[in-house]
């Protein structure tokens, strides 16, 4: 069965540290958690207390409690709703988890469901898990990667200021084809 700690570390290589890009609709973001989308996350209080310090934002990575809150956040809001503990192939779980973090839970789940020909209801339940756990992983990852890239093209067409993120998104999508 897939393990969160593996998927989490892999995802963090893409989400990085603290960013406050005015062109990003998520606004202020730390390790992929955007203030615009997750205003009530307890980690923002901790981050705010460090903002006046000279070693901000690098000091954030040294706060053990904050780092634990980040992993707990991803476990509660992404890993568990994906039922990722029940996905047998680690790469498939990593990829679905990473895309959920980047594009949203329902977007990631429905793309996976469309590829494996199950009802695209945005819920990873018994039927979706059964198909995910028997699908050829290389085929799934190739199709899932193409679907992610198509989604990114759609996002850039819809909001051209996102073009600057496109190369990074595509690179990120390609990294799950082991």
N, C-alpha and C positions, 0 to 999 in steps of 0.2 A: 504494500500500500504506500501511496505517496506521503511524503513528509513535508510539513510546513517549513521547517528550518531550512531545507534545501531550496524550496521555491522562494522563500522569503529572501535569502541571501542573493539568489540569482536576480530577483526583481529589483533589489536595492542597487545593483550595479547600474541599472537604468534610471532609477528615480533620484539617485544622488542625495545631495544635502539640501541646504536652505536656498530658496530662490524666491524672488519677488519681482517677476517680469510683468510689466504693465500690459503687455500684449497677450498674456496668458489669461484666459477666462477664469482659471482656478485662482488667480491672484497669488497671494503669499502661499508658499508651499514648502513643506519640510518632509523629505523622504517620501514624496508622492502624496502626502496628505494635504489637501488644499483647504485653506481657511474658508474660502467661498462655499465649498461643498460640505465642510465638516466644522462649522463654527463652534460647536459645543465640545469638541475633542479636548480633553483635559490637558493635553500637551501644549496647547497654545498659551496657557497661563505660564507654564515653565519657560517657553520660548520668549514670551514678552518680558520676563524678569531679566533675561540675559541681553536684551537689545542694547542697552547703554554701555555694555562692557567692551573694552578694546579688542578682546579676542572673539567677538561675535562675528560670524556665526560658528566658527570652528569649535568653540566651547560646548556647543550643543551635543556634539558627538561624544563628549566625555561624561555627560550626565547619564548615569546608569539607569536611573528611574525613568527618564525620558525615553531612552532606548527600549526599555521593557514595555513602556506604554505604546510605542510604535508597533512592536511585534504583536502585542495584545489586540491593538486596533485592527491590524490586518487579519488576525485570526478570527475575530468576531465579525468584522464587516465584509470579508472577502472569502477566506479559506472555508469557514464553516458553511456559509450559504452555498458554496460551490460543491459541498459534500466531497471535497477534494481528498480527504482521508480515505475515501472509498474508491478512488481512481487507482488502478493498479500500476499504470505506467507513469513514472515520475516525470518524464518529459512532457507528456500530455497534460498532467496536472500543473506543472510549472508554466506551460504556455497559456493554458486557459486562465490560470490565476493572474499571470502577468498582464494579459490582455484585459482582464476584468479590472485590474488596477488602472490601466491606461485608458480604457474606453467605456468602462462600466460593466457591472455584473450581467445585466440582461443582454447587452450587446455581445459579450463574450459567450455566454451560454447559448444564445440563439444561433450564433455563427456555428458553434460546435454541433448543435442539434441539427442544423441544416446539412452539415457535412455528413453526419452519420444517419441521416434520414429518420429522425424521430420528430415528434411534435415539437415545434419551436415555441414552447411556452415560457421559456426563460427560467425554468426550474430544473435543476439536476436531481431527478428522482430515480426510481428503480429502473425504469425503461431506458433512460438516458445513460445511467451507469452501466447497465448490462451491455449496451451497444458500445460505449466508450471503452469498456474493458475487454472487448473482443475485436475491436477494429485494428487493422494493420496500422501501427503507429507511424511509420514513414509516410504512408498515404495520407493519414489524418493530418500530420504536421505540414505536409506540402500543401494540402487544400486549405488548412487553417491559416497558413502563412499568406497564401494568395488572397484569402478572404480579408485578413487584416489589412493588407496593402490596399485592396479595393476600398475598404472603409476609410483609410487615411486619405486616399485620393478624393473620396466624397467629402471628407471634412475640409480639405484644402479648397475644394471648389466652393463649398458653402461659406467658408470664412478664409479668404485669401491671406490674411495676416498669419495664419497657421503654417504657411509655406516654409517658414524658417525651421519648423520642427519636423518636416516631412522626411528628410534624409535620416535623422535620428530614429524616427518611428519605423522606417523601413529596415534599418540596420537592426533594430530591436526585434522586429518580427522575424527576421532571417536567422537570428541566433538560436532558435528552438528547433532547427533542423539538424539534429545530431547525426 
